[in-house]
Amino acid sequence: MTYTIKRTFAILFLAIFGSVLLYNCEPDPDSLGEQLFLNGAAEGKETSYDLIAYNINNNDSIRSDAAKLGVAVVGAFKEGQFGMQRGSYFTQLRLSTYDPDFGANAAVDSVVLVIKPTYASDTVKTSTDENYVHPDGSVAAKKVVNTYPVNKYGKAKINGAVPQFTVKVNEVTEFLKASTDIAYSNTNYAVGQEIGSKVFNGNVSSVAITKDSDNSSIFTSPVGFRIPLSASFFKTKIIDFKGKPELKDVSNFIRHFKGLKVSVLEDDGYLFQFSPNDMELIMYYKYDKTENGTTTRPQTTYTFALGAGNAHIGHYEYDRAGAAFQSYVAGNTTTGDLKLFAQGMGGPSIGIKFKKEEIDKLKELYQNEKAAIISAKIRIYTDPDNWNNKYAKPSNFIFVQKDKDSNGKETTNFTTDLLSLAGSVNFAMFRSYDLDKNPAYYDFTVTKSVKDIVEGGTDYTHKYFKIDLGSFLTTTTGALAGYQYTSRNFARDRAVFVGSDPNNAKKIQLKITYGKK
């Protein structure tokens, strides 16, 4: 690839330093090295250099407590490269009011747990029943149901059929501690009896029921998946404890009713996501109400609090037996791995180091031929053979640099390029190409890092880059929250990439564009 320096600098002259992370798909060089050629024309030439790229085994574990769990992931999915991955979810719950009075002779009619998976709001199927009869009072009504497909990562069909899950809800019998406590995804908390289940067909619905007589609303529910729970369990666990210490304060209650686990029975299909803070738990019950000497039993509701303040924990299971990743678990940090595996939710990461002999070539080019680096990028391809499937190619990455001090202590930070150049006109941490093709490929910007090594003599022997699937999280102002705040804890993506394979034209490489006067 060849660029004229005049064209390059026409684009880059306005580049400024800043703090906003940009992403685009235009393959232009960045502004480093520009000042060396402002007084004369030259050409930029691109050359390739080998890298040491290897797999990092994260032991299938990651922090998944409330502080890290932006969304919950439930479901299961398996394929030959990574094996089986299954997500479950633990949550505490609280009373909406403490020491509640449910009235005389209270009896539970029904209990519903509502989870609200993310869904395709632009794809809706509406069904209307004009002859619906509402069972509470046999009221003539109209029922309108809007159904949407949830956002899935995994298989659309298995053996020609759309995958279905048996979603189970169990009582948690082990104390989940506080919402601020650290928890890891490979910890499986003890559960007791199953208190509800429902078959999930991959769709969510909203329901609206109105009276025929005056069109007034009888019942409405927002878009979600409603799981019926045991009425007798809640009668015994909640109603029968009216007036007792277990229902009088938070501390007692979260030890009396320790929480719920949401899981699936099956081990293959897809993964779906929902917001922990949007869950609802509603208990419908009747009680004796006496007015003017007449006793009635009106139905009312009690809503439990499942949102912020509760412990929320993602639990992820893996079965790697027979998976291709099993051959690469150790990670070859000396010469690199032929295949690279990256997976969210505690799966493997990718490490990348510069090769001494390749850096020496660049230093010699700089010192002997006065060649200055205009841009440097790490190019990585998805494996065209081992990742040739219909799963969406990754579109978000976490790219950080790791440094070890003389005592072997490792620190993590944003890359030098991100810290120095984010916000400049032409800067992007990475660029994606051909996401709808096989293979896709990605360029990660390392220009300043390489320039500092080649032209500035910075020591690189204890440094490496790390790639994860997911994205950096931002604050309410749009600024990056910090290198440690990412969506990797709940990112469902995975992909196999070509690594340091000397016999593969798509091997991972360092692409350098340099210019000479």
C-alpha positions as CSV (number, residue, x, y, z in Angstrom):
1,M,0.0,0.0,0.0
2,T,1.4,3.4,-1.0
3,Y,0.2,6.9,0.1
4,T,1.5,10.3,-1.1
5,I,2.6,12.3,1.9
6,K,0.8,15.4,0.6
7,R,-2.5,13.6,0.6
8,T,-1.9,12.2,4.1
9,F,-1.0,15.5,5.6
10,A,-4.0,17.3,4.0
11,I,-6.1,14.9,6.1
12,L,-4.0,15.0,9.2
13,F,-2.9,18.6,9.6
14,L,-5.9,19.5,11.8
15,A,-5.3,16.6,14.1
16,I,-5.5,17.6,17.8
17,F,-5.1,15.8,21.1
18,G,-8.2,15.1,23.2
19,S,-10.1,12.5,25.2
20,V,-12.9,11.3,23.0
21,L,-12.6,7.7,21.6
22,L,-13.6,7.5,17.9
23,Y,-14.2,4.6,15.7
24,N,-14.5,4.4,11.9
25,C,-13.6,2.3,8.9
26,E,-11.4,4.6,6.9
27,P,-7.9,3.2,6.4
28,D,-5.9,6.4,6.7
29,P,-2.6,6.8,8.6
30,D,-2.5,8.8,11.8
31,S,-0.7,12.1,12.3
32,L,2.5,10.8,14.0
33,G,5.5,11.4,11.8
34,E,3.8,14.1,9.9
35,Q,6.2,16.9,11.0
36,L,9.2,15.2,9.4
37,F,7.8,15.7,5.9
38,L,6.1,19.1,5.9
39,N,9.0,20.7,4.0
40,G,9.2,18.2,1.2
41,A,7.3,15.5,-0.8
42,A,7.8,11.9,0.0
43,E,6.0,8.6,-0.2
44,G,4.8,6.3,2.6
45,K,5.4,2.6,2.2
46,E,3.7,-0.2,4.1
47,T,5.7,-3.2,5.3
48,S,4.7,-6.2,7.5
49,Y,6.5,-7.6,10.6
50,D,5.8,-10.7,12.5
51,L,4.4,-10.7,16.1
52,I,4.2,-13.2,19.0
53,A,0.5,-13.7,19.6
54,Y,-0.8,-16.2,22.1
55,N,-3.8,-17.3,24.0
56,I,-4.4,-16.2,27.6
57,N,-6.4,-18.6,29.7
58,N,-8.6,-16.8,32.2
59,N,-9.7,-20.0,33.9
60,D,-13.3,-19.4,32.7
61,S,-13.8,-16.9,35.5
62,I,-14.5,-13.2,35.8
63,R,-16.0,-10.8,38.3
64,S,-19.8,-10.8,37.8
65,D,-21.2,-9.0,40.9
66,A,-23.5,-6.0,40.7
67,A,-20.7,-3.6,40.2
68,K,-19.6,-5.3,37.0
69,L,-22.9,-6.9,35.7
70,G,-24.3,-4.3,33.4
71,V,-26.7,-6.9,32.1
72,A,-27.5,-10.5,33.0
73,V,-26.9,-13.3,30.6
74,V,-29.0,-16.4,30.6
75,G,-29.2,-19.4,28.2
76,A,-26.8,-21.9,26.7
77,F,-24.8,-22.3,23.5
78,K,-22.2,-24.7,22.3
79,E,-20.1,-25.1,19.2
80,G,-16.9,-27.0,18.3
81,Q,-14.3,-24.2,18.8
82,F,-15.1,-23.1,22.4
83,G,-17.4,-25.8,23.7
84,M,-20.5,-25.2,25.8
85,Q,-21.2,-22.0,27.7
86,R,-24.2,-21.6,29.9
87,G,-25.3,-18.5,31.8
88,S,-27.4,-18.3,35.0
89,Y,-28.3,-15.4,37.3
90,F,-28.6,-15.0,41.0
91,T,-30.4,-12.1,42.7
92,Q,-31.4,-11.0,46.1
93,L,-34.8,-9.4,46.6
94,R,-36.3,-7.1,49.2
95,L,-39.7,-6.1,50.4
96,S,-41.0,-2.9,49.0
97,T,-42.4,-2.1,52.5
98,Y,-41.3,-3.6,55.7
99,D,-43.6,-5.2,58.3
100,P,-46.3,-5.3,55.7
101,D,-50.0,-5.9,56.6
102,F,-51.6,-8.2,54.0
103,G,-55.0,-8.0,55.7
104,A,-57.2,-10.7,57.2
105,N,-57.2,-14.2,55.8
106,A,-54.8,-13.3,53.0
107,A,-54.4,-15.9,50.4
108,V,-52.0,-15.9,47.4
109,D,-53.7,-16.2,44.0
110,S,-50.5,-16.2,41.9
111,V,-47.0,-14.9,41.7
112,V,-45.2,-13.8,38.5
113,L,-41.5,-13.1,37.9
114,V,-41.0,-10.8,34.9
115,I,-37.7,-10.6,33.1
116,K,-37.3,-8.1,30.3
117,P,-34.7,-9.4,27.7
118,T,-33.5,-7.0,25.1
119,Y,-35.5,-7.4,21.9
120,A,-36.0,-6.2,18.3
121,S,-38.5,-3.5,18.8
122,D,-38.9,-3.0,15.0
123,T,-40.1,-6.6,14.5
124,V,-43.6,-7.1,16.0
125,K,-46.4,-9.6,15.6
126,T,-49.8,-8.6,17.0
127,S,-52.7,-10.9,17.9
128,T,-56.1,-9.7,19.0
129,D,-58.8,-11.7,20.7
130,E,-62.1,-9.8,20.5
131,N,-64.0,-12.5,22.4
132,Y,-61.7,-12.8,25.4
133,V,-63.3,-13.3,28.8
134,H,-61.3,-12.2,31.7
135,P,-61.4,-15.0,34.4
136,D,-61.7,-12.6,37.4
137,G,-65.4,-12.0,37.2
138,S,-66.0,-13.4,33.8
139,V,-65.7,-10.0,32.2
140,A,-66.2,-9.7,28.4
141,A,-63.0,-8.1,27.1
142,K,-60.5,-7.6,24.3
143,K,-57.0,-9.0,24.6
144,V,-54.1,-7.6,22.5
145,V,-50.7,-9.3,22.5
146,N,-47.6,-7.8,20.8
147,T,-44.8,-10.3,20.4
148,Y,-41.1,-9.5,19.6
149,P,-38.1,-11.7,19.1
150,V,-35.3,-11.3,21.7
151,N,-31.8,-10.4,20.7
152,K,-30.0,-13.8,20.6
153,Y,-26.4,-14.9,20.3
154,G,-26.2,-18.5,19.2
155,K,-28.2,-20.8,17.0
156,A,-31.4,-19.9,15.1
157,K,-32.3,-23.6,14.8
158,I,-31.2,-27.0,16.0
159,N,-32.1,-30.0,13.8
160,G,-34.4,-27.7,11.9
161,A,-36.3,-26.5,15.0
162,V,-36.2,-23.2,16.8
163,P,-34.4,-23.7,20.2
164,Q,-36.5,-23.5,23.3
165,F,-35.4,-23.3,26.9
166,T,-37.0,-24.5,30.1
167,V,-36.4,-21.4,32.3
168,K,-36.3,-22.4,35.9
169,V,-36.5,-20.3,39.1
170,N,-35.1,-21.7,42.3
171,E,-35.0,-20.4,45.8
172,V,-31.4,-19.6,46.9
173,T,-30.4,-21.1,50.2
174,E,-27.0,-19.6,50.6
175,F,-26.6,-16.0,51.8
176,L,-25.5,-13.7,48.9
177,K,-24.0,-11.0,51.1
178,A,-24.1,-7.4,50.1
179,S,-24.5,-5.9,46.6
180,T,-21.0,-4.3,47.0
181,D,-19.2,-7.6,47.7
182,I,-17.0,-9.0,45.0
183,A,-18.3,-12.2,43.3
184,Y,-16.9,-14.4,40.5
185,S,-18.8,-16.1,37.7
186,N,-17.5,-19.6,38.6
187,T,-19.1,-19.6,42.1
188,N,-22.3,-21.6,42.2
189,Y,-24.4,-20.7,45.2
190,A,-26.6,-23.3,46.9
191,V,-30.2,-23.5,45.8
192,G,-33.3,-25.3,47.2
193,Q,-36.6,-26.1,45.7
194,E,-37.7,-25.1,42.2
195,I,-40.5,-22.6,42.7
196,G,-41.4,-21.9,39.0
197,S,-40.6,-22.7,35.4
198,K,-41.8,-21.9,31.9
199,V,-40.8,-22.8,28.4
200,F,-39.2,-19.9,26.6
201,N,-39.5,-19.8,22.8
202,G,-37.3,-16.8,22.2
203,N,-40.0,-14.2,22.1
204,V,-41.3,-11.6,24.6
205,S,-44.7,-10.0,24.7
206,S,-46.8,-7.2,26.0
207,V,-50.4,-7.7,27.0
208,A,-53.3,-5.3,27.1
209,I,-56.8,-6.4,28.2
210,T,-59.7,-3.9,28.1
211,K,-63.4,-4.2,28.9
212,D,-65.9,-4.4,26.1
213,S,-68.4,-2.3,28.0
214,D,-66.4,0.9,28.4
215,N,-62.9,0.1,27.0
216,S,-61.4,0.6,30.4
217,S,-58.2,-1.2,31.2
218,I,-58.4,-4.5,33.1
219,F,-54.8,-5.6,32.8
220,T,-51.6,-4.4,31.1
221,S,-48.1,-5.8,31.2
222,P,-45.0,-4.3,29.6
223,V,-42.8,-6.3,27.1
224,G,-41.3,-9.2,29.0
225,F,-41.2,-12.8,29.8
226,R,-43.5,-13.8,32.6
227,I,-42.7,-16.9,34.7
228,P,-45.4,-18.1,37.1
229,L,-44.1,-19.0,40.5
230,S,-45.5,-21.1,43.3
231,A,-48.4,-19.5,45.1
232,S,-48.1,-21.9,48.0
233,F,-44.4,-21.1,48.4
234,F,-45.1,-17.4,48.8
235,K,-48.0,-18.0,51.1
236,T,-45.6,-20.0,53.4
237,K,-42.6,-17.8,52.9
238,I,-44.2,-14.4,53.0
239,I,-47.9,-14.2,54.0
240,D,-47.5,-16.6,57.0
241,F,-44.7,-14.5,58.4
242,K,-46.9,-11.4,58.7
243,G,-45.9,-9.6,61.9
244,K,-42.8,-11.7,62.5
245,P,-39.2,-10.4,62.7
246,E,-38.2,-11.9,59.3
247,L,-40.3,-9.2,57.6
248,K,-39.5,-6.3,59.8
249,D,-36.2,-5.1,58.4
250,V,-33.8,-5.6,55.5
251,S,-31.2,-7.5,57.4
252,N,-33.6,-10.1,58.6
253,F,-35.4,-10.5,55.3
254,I,-32.4,-11.1,53.1
255,R,-31.4,-13.9,55.5
256,H,-34.9,-15.3,55.6
257,F,-35.5,-15.2,51.8
258,K,-31.9,-15.3,50.5
259,G,-32.7,-14.9,46.8
260,L,-33.6,-16.4,43.4
261,K,-31.7,-18.2,40.7
262,V,-32.8,-18.0,37.1
263,S,-31.3,-20.7,34.9
264,V,-32.1,-22.9,31.9
265,L,-32.3,-26.7,31.8
266,E,-30.9,-27.2,28.3
267,D,-27.2,-26.9,27.2
268,D,-27.6,-25.6,23.6
269,G,-29.4,-22.8,21.8
270,Y,-28.5,-19.2,22.4
271,L,-27.6,-16.6,25.0
272,F,-30.0,-13.7,25.8
273,Q,-29.5,-10.6,28.0
274,F,-31.7,-8.5,30.3
275,S,-31.2,-5.7,32.8
276,P,-31.1,-7.0,36.4
277,N,-32.7,-3.7,37.7
278,D,-35.7,-4.1,35.4
279,M,-36.9,-7.4,36.8
280,E,-40.3,-7.5,38.5
281,L,-41.7,-9.9,41.1
282,I,-45.4,-9.4,41.7
283,M,-47.6,-11.3,44.2
284,Y,-51.3,-11.2,43.5
285,Y,-53.4,-12.0,46.6
286,K,-56.9,-11.6,48.2
287,Y,-57.9,-10.7,51.7
288,D,-61.0,-10.0,53.7
289,K,-62.2,-6.4,53.5
290,T,-65.2,-5.4,55.6
291,E,-67.1,-2.2,54.9
292,N,-70.5,-1.3,56.2
293,G,-71.0,-4.8,57.5
294,T,-70.2,-6.4,54.1
295,T,-67.1,-8.5,53.6
296,T,-65.5,-8.8,50.2
297,R,-62.2,-10.3,49.0
298,P,-60.6,-7.8,46.6
299,Q,-57.5,-8.8,44.7
300,T,-54.5,-6.7,45.3
301,T,-50.8,-6.9,44.5
302,Y,-47.5,-6.7,46.4
303,T,-44.4,-5.9,44.5
304,F,-41.0,-7.0,45.7
305,A,-37.9,-4.9,45.0
306,L,-35.3,-6.6,42.8
307,G,-33.4,-3.6,41.5
308,A,-30.4,-1.6,42.7
309,G,-29.2,-2.4,46.2
310,N,-29.6,-6.1,45.8
311,A,-26.8,-8.6,45.1
312,H,-26.8,-9.4,41.4
313,I,-24.4,-12.2,40.3
314,G,-23.8,-13.8,36.9
315,H,-22.9,-17.5,37.0
316,Y,-21.2,-19.0,33.9
317,E,-20.6,-22.6,33.3
318,Y,-18.2,-24.1,30.6
319,D,-17.7,-27.5,29.2
320,R,-14.6,-27.4,27.0
321,A,-14.4,-31.2,26.4
322,G,-13.6,-31.8,22.7
323,A,-13.4,-28.1,21.9
324,A,-10.6,-26.9,19.7
325,F,-9.6,-24.3,22.4
326,Q,-8.4,-27.2,24.6
327,S,-5.3,-27.5,22.4
328,Y,-4.4,-23.8,23.1
329,V,-5.2,-23.4,26.8
330,A,-1.5,-23.1,27.8
331,G,-0.7,-20.2,25.5
332,N,2.7,-20.2,23.7
333,T,4.3,-16.9,24.8
334,T,7.7,-17.8,23.2
335,T,6.8,-18.2,19.5
336,G,3.0,-17.6,19.6
337,D,0.0,-19.8,18.9
338,L,-1.2,-20.7,15.4
339,K,-4.8,-20.0,16.4
340,L,-6.1,-17.3,18.7
341,F,-9.3,-17.6,20.8
342,A,-11.2,-14.7,22.3
343,Q,-14.5,-15.0,24.2
344,G,-16.4,-12.8,26.6
345,M,-17.8,-13.7,30.0
346,G,-14.5,-15.0,31.4
347,G,-13.3,-16.9,28.3
348,P,-9.8,-16.6,26.8
349,S,-8.1,-13.4,25.8
350,I,-5.3,-12.7,23.3
351,G,-1.8,-11.5,24.2
352,I,0.5,-9.8,21.7
353,K,4.3,-9.1,22.0
354,F,6.8,-7.5,19.6
355,K,9.6,-9.8,18.3
356,K,13.1,-8.5,19.1
357,E,14.4,-9.3,15.6
358,E,11.5,-7.3,14.0
359,I,12.0,-4.3,16.2
360,D,15.8,-4.4,15.4
361,K,14.9,-4.3,11.7
362,L,12.8,-1.2,12.3
363,K,15.5,0.5,14.4
364,E,18.0,-0.2,11.6
365,L,15.7,1.3,9.0
366,Y,15.2,4.4,11.2
367,Q,18.9,4.9,12.0
368,N,20.4,4.0,8.6
369,E,17.8,5.2,6.1
370,K,16.2,8.0,8.1
371,A,12.8,6.4,7.7
372,A,10.2,7.6,10.2
373,I,7.1,5.8,11.1
374,I,3.9,7.4,9.9
375,S,1.5,4.7,11.2
376,A,1.7,1.3,12.9
377,K,-1.2,-1.1,13.4
378,I,-1.7,-4.7,14.5
379,R,-3.7,-6.5,11.9
380,I,-5.6,-9.6,12.8
381,Y,-7.9,-11.8,10.7
382,T,-10.7,-14.1,11.8
383,D,-9.9,-17.6,10.9
384,P,-11.5,-18.3,7.5
385,D,-11.6,-22.0,8.1
386,N,-12.3,-22.4,11.8
387,W,-14.6,-19.5,12.2
388,N,-16.6,-19.8,9.0
389,N,-20.2,-19.6,10.4
390,K,-23.3,-17.4,10.7
391,Y,-22.4,-15.9,14.1
392,A,-22.0,-12.2,14.0
393,K,-18.3,-11.1,13.8
394,P,-17.1,-9.1,16.8
395,S,-17.5,-5.4,16.4
396,N,-16.3,-4.3,19.8
397,F,-12.9,-4.8,21.5
398,I,-11.0,-4.0,24.7
399,F,-7.4,-3.1,23.8
400,V,-5.0,-2.4,26.7
401,Q,-1.3,-2.6,27.4
402,K,0.3,-4.6,30.2
403,D,3.6,-3.7,31.8
404,K,5.8,-5.7,34.3
405,D,8.1,-4.0,36.7
406,S,11.5,-5.4,37.9
407,N,9.7,-7.4,40.6
408,G,7.3,-9.0,38.1
409,K,4.3,-7.0,39.2
410,E,1.9,-6.5,36.3
411,T,0.0,-3.3,35.7
412,T,-2.7,-2.5,33.1
413,N,-3.6,0.8,31.4
414,F,-5.1,2.2,28.2
415,T,-2.6,2.0,25.3
416,T,-0.1,4.8,24.9
417,D,-1.9,5.7,21.6
418,L,-5.2,6.0,23.3
419,L,-3.8,8.2,26.1
420,S,-1.9,10.4,23.7
421,L,-4.0,10.6,20.6
422,A,-7.6,9.9,21.4
423,G,-9.6,12.8,20.0
424,S,-7.3,13.6,17.2
425,V,-9.1,13.9,13.8
426,N,-7.9,10.6,12.4
427,F,-7.5,8.5,15.5
428,A,-9.3,5.2,16.1
429,M,-8.3,2.6,18.7
430,F,-9.2,0.0,16.1
431,R,-11.0,-0.3,12.8
432,S,-13.1,-3.2,11.5
433,Y,-13.3,-4.4,7.9
434,D,-15.5,-7.0,6.1
435,L,-17.7,-7.9,9.1
436,D,-20.2,-9.4,6.7
437,K,-17.5,-11.5,4.9
438,N,-15.2,-14.4,5.7
439,P,-12.7,-13.5,6.9
440,A,-13.2,-10.2,8.7
441,Y,-10.1,-8.3,9.8
442,Y,-9.2,-5.6,12.3
443,D,-6.5,-3.0,12.6
444,F,-5.4,-1.9,16.1
445,T,-3.5,1.4,16.4
446,V,-0.1,1.2,18.0
447,T,1.7,4.0,16.2
448,K,3.0,5.9,19.2
449,S,3.9,2.8,21.1
450,V,6.1,1.6,18.1
451,K,7.6,5.1,17.5
452,D,8.5,5.3,21.2
453,I,10.4,2.0,20.9
454,V,12.0,2.5,17.5
455,E,12.7,6.2,17.6
456,G,12.8,6.9,21.3
457,G,14.5,3.8,22.6
458,T,11.7,2.9,25.1
459,D,12.1,-0.6,26.6
460,Y,9.5,-3.0,25.4
461,T,10.7,-6.3,26.7
462,H,8.3,-6.3,29.6
463,K,5.3,-5.0,27.8
464,Y,2.5,-6.6,25.8
465,F,-0.9,-5.8,24.5
466,K,-4.1,-7.6,25.5
467,I,-7.2,-8.0,23.4
468,D,-10.6,-8.9,24.8
469,L,-14.1,-9.0,23.4
470,G,-16.4,-6.3,24.8
471,S,-16.1,-2.5,25.0
472,F,-14.9,0.2,27.4
473,L,-17.7,1.7,29.4
474,T,-18.3,5.4,29.6
475,T,-19.6,7.8,32.2
476,T,-22.7,9.8,31.9
477,T,-20.7,12.5,30.2
478,G,-19.4,10.2,27.5
479,A,-15.8,9.9,28.9
480,L,-14.2,6.6,29.3
481,A,-14.8,5.4,32.9
482,G,-11.4,3.7,33.1
483,Y,-9.5,0.8,31.6
484,Q,-11.0,-1.6,34.2
485,Y,-14.6,-0.7,33.4
486,T,-15.7,-2.9,30.4
487,S,-18.5,-5.0,29.1
488,R,-16.3,-8.1,29.0
489,N,-18.1,-9.4,32.1
490,F,-21.3,-10.0,30.1
491,A,-20.2,-9.9,26.5
492,R,-21.5,-12.9,24.6
493,D,-19.2,-12.7,21.6
494,R,-16.5,-15.1,20.6
495,A,-14.2,-15.7,17.6
496,V,-11.2,-17.6,16.4
497,F,-8.4,-15.6,14.8
498,V,-5.3,-16.5,12.8
499,G,-2.3,-16.3,15.1
500,S,1.5,-16.5,14.6
501,D,1.2,-19.0,11.8
502,P,4.2,-18.7,9.5
503,N,2.4,-20.7,6.8
504,N,-0.8,-18.6,6.7
505,A,-1.0,-15.4,4.6
506,K,-3.6,-14.1,7.1
507,K,-1.3,-14.4,10.1
508,I,-1.4,-11.6,12.7
509,Q,1.2,-8.9,11.7
510,L,2.5,-5.5,12.6
511,K,1.8,-3.2,9.6
512,I,4.2,-0.2,9.4
513,T,3.7,2.7,7.1
514,Y,7.0,4.7,7.0
515,G,8.4,7.6,4.9
516,K,11.8,8.7,3.8
517,K,12.9,12.2,2.9
